Every structure is written in structure tokens, then in C-alpha cells.
Amino acid sequence: MWIPRSEKEIVDAITSGSLQETSTFDAKKEPPSKNQEIAKDIAAMTCDGGVIIYGIDEDENKRLSILNPISLAGQSERIDAIVRSSISEPPQICITSIPTETNPSIGYLIVFVPPSGRAPHMVIVKDDNRFYGRSATGNIILTEGQVARLYARREQTEVDRDQLLDNEIKSWPTQPNTKFSYLYLFARPVIKGGELFGPLKTDLNLVEAELNNLLRASFSETIYKDGLISPDFTIPNHWERGSSALIGHLGYETRNPSDQPGATLDLRIDFDGTGHLFSGRAGEKLEDGFVHIFPNAVIGLTSRLLAFIGAFYEKFNYLGMVDIGLGLTGLQGSIIHLPNYYFRELNHPYKEEVYKRTSRCLSANLNEDIEQIVKLLSLNFFNALSQGKFDPFKNKQNNL
């Protein structure tokens, strides 16, 4: 699915003559004056996802070949207001604008509509009260059978994320160890369309090379730079190939992580696009007898996985909703690790054995809003450990 990032990409697409309307792409000279038409276009895209670009016109042969930059002022706000008031239930969309180099007040409006697990979405403006979908040449009114199939898909996407996280914790063959606290992460496409690797699946060497490239990008300090993590993301010596997944041993490579959990960091990528991460060292028992939880390990590894899996989805063309989850085990009686200013009053031994938090977000947010997602997943835990007196996102410190 093509989502342009610059004016040059749009100009190049026009020049090459490659743009044409499909079931997942539409371009228009400008946003229609009638709210109902905009609502129809967006609601129709929610079934399978798609992109609408405003600022490209057709020539006399109905080819998308004419650049027509539009005034950008107020356009995003108008589209957002129409979606909220004219479609039931309002779907998730992303709106971006690309100004021209010569005049930043005009440009192109990009509306990305991810495939919705809640589709179909009814257009309700002017008492339309109908469901729309897309064909290769435009919008269509959905038949009763098409609506029924989408309702069946909706039921499949309404999963219990807490149960998914419970299954995640159970799936790793690692026994509890009183010296360590474990970290579990997962990210999965809400709408699965088969094997995400697609044609590359036939050449796993090429897939592994792509995964290594994406892993290298996740090492960047722009992803996480505040303190040490051990074990941290590395390029695995090799990817272990299973019938439905690839596993990379990023830490100490062992057949039984329970033997050395503190050196274990395993990444698993399922062929359907689900990513899993296990770390055996979210916390460790130190000389004082307490298991110390390392904020940098929890925050840093979560940030790296989100960056990696977000880039993975972009590379393999998954644009949609993602379920994510963070689980921590071996927590009872644990405290937060504060090496630079160890104040006992900041520590409040954790009373539960397990911490769990899940959420759902757009795949694009995995790259663009990493810190906000990590906060959503973990800040409640750190608030409980310190009774709200220590915020690891504001007070940076190093781990052991």
C-alpha cells in the first residue's frame, strides 16, 4: 500500500504514470464539498484499508496525471470532524499533509484508512444508513452477504488481550527462578491476512537478512539511549527456523533458558506477523536480598521491540491495528533499582507476582509514538513500585 512521504514521491508517481484507482487507493482533485461523499469514501476504505490523496486530478483520459495542490488550512480538522459525526462507529484514520516546496500553505492531503476490525462502518449523514465497500473502480453499496462476512470477521478480531498475554507467558519454556524477574512482550496484527512475509517466505535467507537490517535500526539511540541494558538487542548468530516462526537468540544462546535466564533474550517472529520477546533479566536479586527491577531494561527492551516490529510491519506492508502486551513475572517483594540515589522510602515492595498491561494501536504509532505506548504499558507498574515518587521517563538513570 503506497503512502507518499514527500512531494517528490507524488511527482515521481505522476511522472511515471503508475497511479491508478484501485480497491485500496483513490485520488481526488480536492475534498468534496458534500460531507456525505467524504464519509462514503472513508467508510468504504475501512473494509480492506486504503489511502485517499486529495490534490491529484484526472486528465481527459481519466488518468491520474495532474498535480493540483490544495489549500491545507483546516482540511485535516474538517475530515476528522466528518468521520466523527457522519460514520457510525467512527473508524480510526491517519491524516497527514505534504506541503509544496514553493508554497507551504498548499499541498496534498493524505488520508490513510487502516483495515478496521470493526468494519463495516455505517454512513449516517443525511440518513444514508448504508454500508459501503470498494471495488477496483470505486465505492459500492455492500450486499447483505458482504455485511455478514464482515460481521463474522469483527467477531474474530474481538479477542481477549489479557488472555493473549497469559498465553504469551505460558508459551516460553522457562521455569520461574527466584533470582530473576522475567519480561514478556508481544505485538500481533489485529487483522491477519495470511503469512506476512508473502513471496519472501520462499527465501528465508532473504527474510533473515531483512530482519537483521531491521534489528540494527532498533539499536539506534533515537529509539532508546538512557542507560545500559543487559542483555540488549544484538544480531543473532543465526535464526532458528520453525514450522511457523523464526527465532533469534539475542542473548546467551542456550537450549534451556531456565539455566541462565539472566543472559537470555529471545525474539520470535511468526510467519503471520506476530512478534514475541522474552527477557530473563527485567530484574535481579542483589546483595540486599531484594529483586531489583531495572527500569531501563523494561523501558529499553519494550521500546526496541516496538521500533523493530513497527519497521517490520512497514517493510512487509501491514498497515492496520496492532494488539500489544507487556507482562512481568517474579515480582512479589521486588523493588525498583535506583543506583544513583538509593532512597529506601522511594521503594514499595511489589505485592503481586505478575504485572500485565495490554493495548491496541495503529501500526504507524509503533514508530511514531514509542514513548507514549511504553508509558501506557509500564508507568502504572513503576508508580506502584515507588508510590508515584519516581518517574523513570523523567528521571534518567543507569542500570547494572
Disulfide bonds with the S-S distance in Angstrom:
none
